[in-house]
Amino acid sequence: MIHAAAPGDTVLVPAGTYREQVEIQRPVHLQAAGDGPVIIDGECKRESGISISTGHDITVSGIEIRNTTGPGVRIGNGPDDVPRPHNIIIENMVITDFNCKNAETQGFAGISAWYAGCCMTFSDNTITYRSSGDEHGYGDGIWFKSASDRPSGGGHVVSGNKITGGWDGIGGETETDPHGSFDGDSQIMGNSISGCWDDGVQVEGNDAGVHVAHNEIQGCGAGVALAAPVTGPLYVEDNNIHDLARGQLGGLYCFKVGNQGGGTAYLTQNRCSTAGDGIAQTNEDLSPLVSSGNCFDVSGYVFSLAGPFDGSSFDGDKIHSSDAERWAKWGDSVYNDLDVFRANTGFEANGAITESCP
């Protein structure tokens, strides 16, 4: 059907189970016809359900993909002599049991944009690493790869997805590259992420104009990992991070920071309510961090940082730890009194002790 379609056509797929890998390389809209479920079953022997190695202005919607050895939807990673796909929309999909052999590859994700071009929109999809058994594994829910030799150009939107299990809920590579991961000017908004083995949202690389906002993250090892923005500014706003569970790498914190990337990250109006730490430094050095108006209700350190560090500020945060002896670790000092913390660090002039985060 796709090969016979003209550019811009809508291809309606009748209900049924299709045991194949669907290749799309032209501007079409592929969607379920509405007469029943449309299922692409990789039978754990085909790499992807849908592969888009080149092309542009392609939309895929309303289809279920299951049992692939690699990503459920693979975009990019085609031959070097073909144009990289761009302006791709993947929406209202159900993607389960991808990376069915559990290869140790984050890019074997539910949706994988692998050295693809700009302007990907992934919205309102339900992505579940395993339909039964252990929900943890090595593939991300949604994954981007970009680097300076093959930059995506950014402009991505990842919104309204429900992601369960796997490694990171939403992540990417190359973490230390100035064009890595989302490659700037992208929106990661309104997603519900649970049960991942490491980070709910891992946003490192080019974070210039990247917004991580209004997401709910629970049951992961870390809420948002920003260690570190190589290029900023990065905005992390109004996320609800709660009830985390210790990850495969041992982490348990709402925000993971560290490394010297150079980009400033702004944490604003987030809610962190969990066992573990609030903002934890996991590597040497730090990029500038501005924290304001957040609420932390944790069992460990609210701040566990090497600070102070240039370009950073902390003010107006609401702070509580159930361990009254260690709610802040700053360099070699541990504080359990806000006034003493202010006097020694110069931060949180308008901060307050709170008992919970509403």
Helices and strands as residue ranges (DSSP letters): E 10-13, E 16-18, E 22-23, E 29-32, E 38-41, E 50-52, E 56-61, E 64-66, E 73-76, E 86-91, E 94-96, E 111-114, E 120-123, E 126-128, E 142-145, E 157-159, E 162-164, E 170-173, E 187-189, E 192-194, E 199-202, E 205-206, E 210-213, E 216-218, E 222-226, E 229-231, E 234-237, E 240-242, E 253-257, E 265-268, E 271-274, E 277-281, E 289-292, E 295-298, E 303-305, E 313-315, E 318-321, E 328-330, E 333-335, H 338-345, E 352-353
